[in-house]
Amino acid sequence: MGYCSRSRAEAFVRAGRVRINGAVRRNVETPVHLGKDRVEIDGREIKTAEKIYLMLNKPRSVVTTASDERGRETIYSFLQKYNDVSLNWVAPVGRLDKPAKVFY
């Protein structure tokens, strides 16, 4: 639903912090029907995150990854200026590498 990672959601469920339709659920395999079931964490209703799609004509020297072990610039540097919570779950698709230099 875009609220947190799966592992964090599992921890919330096991800790008894999740209610589905008003009942506490501790089984992480309990099915949830989006748009039908009411899901709450710590008494706060969780709504499905709105999906947005961004398109970027990636510069050649930029890599498509959340972080780069070689310190190269990533596409996320272009998103920092938005500093918007709704961009926390941006998942890149498309070409993931940095094109090699072309020699003629």
Residue frames relative to the residue before (quaternion, step in Angstrom):
aa qw qx qy qz dx dy dz
M 1.0000 0.0000 0.0000 0.0000 0.00 0.00 0.00
G 0.5496 -0.6464 0.3822 0.3661 3.57 1.27 -0.05
Y 0.4862 0.6768 -0.4341 0.3423 3.61 1.22 0.14
C 0.7852 -0.1285 0.1328 0.5911 3.56 0.95 -0.90
S 0.6638 -0.4775 0.3774 0.4347 3.56 -1.31 0.01
R 0.6522 -0.5151 0.3798 0.4064 3.57 -1.26 0.33
S 0.6649 0.5022 -0.3191 0.4515 3.58 0.93 -0.84
R 0.6502 0.4944 -0.3193 0.4804 3.59 1.02 -0.71
A 0.6216 0.5316 -0.3368 0.4664 3.59 1.04 -0.76
E 0.6300 0.5320 -0.3259 0.4625 3.58 1.01 -0.83
A 0.6464 0.5112 -0.3170 0.4695 3.60 0.97 -0.82
F 0.6322 0.5241 -0.3312 0.4647 3.61 0.99 -0.79
V 0.6562 0.5118 -0.3077 0.4614 3.58 0.93 -0.93
R 0.6897 0.4880 -0.2842 0.4532 3.60 0.79 -1.00
A 0.6747 0.4823 -0.2848 0.4807 3.60 1.14 -0.63
G 0.4961 -0.6845 0.4157 0.3354 3.61 1.25 -0.04
R 0.4624 0.7024 -0.4267 0.3326 3.56 1.20 0.44
V 0.6674 0.4918 -0.2904 0.4779 3.60 1.29 -0.14
R 0.0920 -0.7610 0.6407 0.0437 3.52 -1.04 0.91
I 0.1111 -0.7503 0.6481 0.0678 3.52 -1.08 0.82
N 0.8266 -0.0831 -0.0221 0.5563 3.54 -0.58 1.23
G 0.7605 -0.4196 0.1897 0.4578 3.55 0.96 0.97
A 0.6906 0.4505 -0.2800 0.4917 3.62 1.20 -0.24
V 0.4645 -0.6612 0.5122 0.2910 3.57 -0.98 0.89
R 0.1059 -0.7821 0.6131 0.0344 3.55 -0.97 0.94
R 0.1291 -0.8016 0.5811 0.0557 3.58 -0.88 0.96
N 0.5824 0.5522 -0.3714 0.4668 3.57 1.30 -0.05
V 0.3657 -0.7646 0.4891 0.2059 3.59 -0.53 1.17
E 0.6662 0.4952 -0.3047 0.4670 3.60 1.22 -0.27
T 0.3666 0.7197 -0.5033 0.3070 3.60 1.24 0.23
P 0.3837 -0.7415 0.4936 0.2434 3.60 -0.66 1.02
V 0.1414 -0.7555 0.6353 0.0746 3.54 -1.17 0.72
H 0.2136 -0.7705 0.5911 0.1061 3.56 -0.87 0.98
L 0.3409 -0.7668 0.5112 0.1860 3.56 -0.30 1.30
G 0.7825 0.2884 -0.2380 0.4978 3.55 -0.98 0.88
K 0.7278 0.3642 -0.2236 0.5363 3.58 1.27 -0.28
D 0.7610 0.3511 -0.1853 0.5131 3.58 0.84 -1.00
R 0.3420 -0.6963 0.5924 0.2175 3.54 -1.23 0.64
V 0.0983 -0.7966 0.5963 0.0131 3.57 -0.71 1.15
E 0.0297 -0.7947 0.6060 -0.0189 3.56 -0.90 1.01
I 0.0998 -0.7384 0.6618 0.0831 3.53 -1.20 0.66
D 0.8356 -0.0524 -0.0299 0.5461 3.54 -0.70 1.17
G 0.7272 -0.4616 0.2295 0.4533 3.57 1.00 0.88
R 0.6395 0.5040 -0.3293 0.4780 3.60 1.27 -0.03
E 0.4207 -0.7164 0.4953 0.2539 3.57 -0.74 1.06
I 0.2489 -0.7583 0.5908 0.1186 3.53 -1.01 0.94
K 0.1727 -0.7812 0.5963 0.0658 3.54 -0.77 1.08
T 0.5767 -0.5639 0.4541 0.3785 3.56 -1.18 0.51
A 0.4726 -0.6832 0.4805 0.2810 3.56 -0.86 0.98
E 0.4842 -0.6422 0.5097 0.3054 3.54 -1.09 0.75
K 0.3247 -0.7429 0.5514 0.1968 3.56 -0.92 0.87
I 0.0246 -0.7573 0.6524 0.0182 3.51 -1.06 0.84
Y 0.2312 -0.7623 0.5908 0.1279 3.54 -1.15 0.60
L 0.1098 -0.7811 0.6140 0.0285 3.54 -0.88 1.02
M 0.1389 -0.7691 0.6174 0.0894 3.54 -1.07 0.71
L 0.0428 -0.8004 0.5975 -0.0201 3.55 -0.89 0.97
N 0.2800 -0.7024 0.6264 0.1894 3.52 -0.93 0.91
K 0.2511 -0.8384 0.4720 0.1061 3.52 0.15 1.41
P 0.4410 -0.6719 0.5224 0.2850 3.59 -0.87 0.90
R 0.6477 -0.5726 0.3501 0.3606 3.60 -1.09 0.71
S 0.7342 0.4493 -0.2522 0.4421 3.62 0.93 -0.75
V 0.6147 0.5599 -0.3310 0.4462 3.60 1.28 -0.02
V 0.2662 -0.7685 0.5618 0.1513 3.59 -1.00 0.85
T 0.3949 -0.7098 0.5396 0.2215 3.54 -1.21 0.65
T 0.4451 0.6280 -0.5095 0.3846 3.54 0.03 1.37
A 0.5900 -0.5834 0.4168 0.3712 3.59 -1.20 0.44
S 0.7811 -0.0628 0.0398 0.6200 3.58 1.06 -0.73
D 0.2391 -0.7831 0.5616 0.1189 3.55 -1.11 0.67
E 0.4424 -0.7263 0.4694 0.2377 3.56 -0.73 1.11
R 0.6913 0.4476 -0.2796 0.4936 3.59 1.24 -0.31
G 0.5453 -0.6722 0.3690 0.3386 3.57 1.27 0.20
R 0.3968 0.7186 -0.4866 0.2991 3.59 1.20 0.34
E 0.5834 -0.5722 0.4433 0.3684 3.56 -1.20 0.50
T 0.1910 -0.7825 0.5847 0.0967 3.58 -1.01 0.86
I 0.6656 -0.5049 0.3599 0.4153 3.56 -1.25 0.28
Y 0.5768 0.6064 -0.3814 0.3925 3.59 1.15 -0.48
S 0.5539 0.5966 -0.4050 0.4163 3.60 1.15 -0.38
F 0.6316 0.5268 -0.3307 0.4628 3.59 1.17 -0.50
L 0.6889 0.4848 -0.2709 0.4658 3.59 1.19 -0.53
Q 0.5003 0.6943 -0.4135 0.3110 3.60 1.18 -0.43
K 0.6347 0.5548 -0.3482 0.4101 3.59 0.98 -0.71
Y 0.6222 0.5434 -0.3461 0.4447 3.60 1.19 -0.44
N 0.0416 -0.8571 0.5123 0.0365 3.59 1.19 -0.65
D 0.3958 0.7212 -0.4515 0.3455 3.54 0.98 0.93
V 0.5237 -0.6515 0.4505 0.3137 3.59 -0.86 0.97
S 0.6326 0.5609 -0.3437 0.4088 3.62 1.01 -0.70
L 0.6642 0.4965 -0.3079 0.4663 3.61 1.22 -0.26
N 0.3878 0.7537 -0.4622 0.2605 3.62 1.26 0.08
W 0.7740 0.3506 -0.1723 0.4983 3.56 1.00 -0.74
V 0.2326 0.7748 -0.5506 0.2059 3.59 1.04 0.68
A 0.0802 -0.7911 0.6063 0.0105 3.55 -0.80 1.05
P 0.3051 -0.7855 0.5071 0.1809 3.58 -0.44 1.15
V 0.0687 -0.7530 0.6527 0.0483 3.52 -1.21 0.65
G 0.6235 0.5457 -0.3965 0.3953 3.54 -1.20 0.36
R 0.7946 -0.2773 0.2101 0.4975 3.54 -1.25 -0.39
L 0.2271 -0.8318 0.5002 0.0796 3.56 -0.63 1.13
D 0.6996 0.4885 -0.2773 0.4415 3.57 1.16 -0.36
K 0.4672 -0.6002 0.5557 0.3358 3.50 -1.40 0.04
P 0.4413 -0.7098 0.4684 0.2864 3.62 -0.57 1.05
A 0.4958 -0.6495 0.4920 0.3004 3.55 -1.05 0.79
K 0.5832 -0.5561 0.4496 0.3855 3.54 -1.24 0.43
V 0.2869 -0.7452 0.5790 0.1647 3.52 -1.05 0.79
F 0.1409 -0.7822 0.6043 0.0558 3.56 -0.85 1.02
Y 0.1726 -0.7871 0.5863 0.0832 3.57 -0.93 0.92
